[in-house]
Structure formats: structure tokens, C-alpha cells
Amino acid sequence: SYGAAGGERNIAVWLEKIFGPDHPIPQYEVNPRTTEILHHLSERNRVQDRDVYLVIEDLKQKASEYQSERISRKQSCICLQKGPKLIIVIRTWTF
């Protein structure tokens, strides 16, 4: 089970980030079960944010490299998804 006092504060900070300064956080019953559920949601959200950030940074790096090379390329992308987590991206290039 997730720690009560520290966990509740971390959840509150995460909810403030999600809802932003202009929207109030909806009321919810604060108990060990809801704190644990929200903790798991926040962790999943953090991991997905990190993954998206890494993809964006990779695309920025590739765009910078392609621009500096000044080579015209066509890219085909095949995305295969198996289950909720495993995603395989296959890229092919034409010069």
C-alpha cells in the first residue's frame, strides 16, 4: 500500500498539474484505496509522459540531422502493436 501522508501530497501535486491552475480538482474521498489507485494512475501517466518526451526528442534530433544533411528521403513507417504495451516501429528509407 502507498504511504498515506506523503502519498496524498504527491497525488495532490499531480492532480494540480493535470487540472491546471484554472480548474479546481474534483472532490474525491481520500482513503488508502483511492490514494493507491490515484498513485498508480499518476505513475502510469508519468511513464507515458516520459515515453512521449523521448519520441519527441528523437524526432527533433532526426529532423535536425536530416536538415543538416540536406538529403531528400521518403520514409515509410509500419507500426505493429501487440498487447497494451509492446509497440514495434519499422522504418524504411528511400533515397
Buried (B, 14 or more C-beta within 10 A) or exposed (E): EBEEEEBBEBBEEBBEEEEEEEEEEEEEEBEEEEBBEBBEBBEEEEEEEEEEEEEEEEEEEEEEEEEEEEEEEEEEEEEEEEEEEEEEEEEEEEE
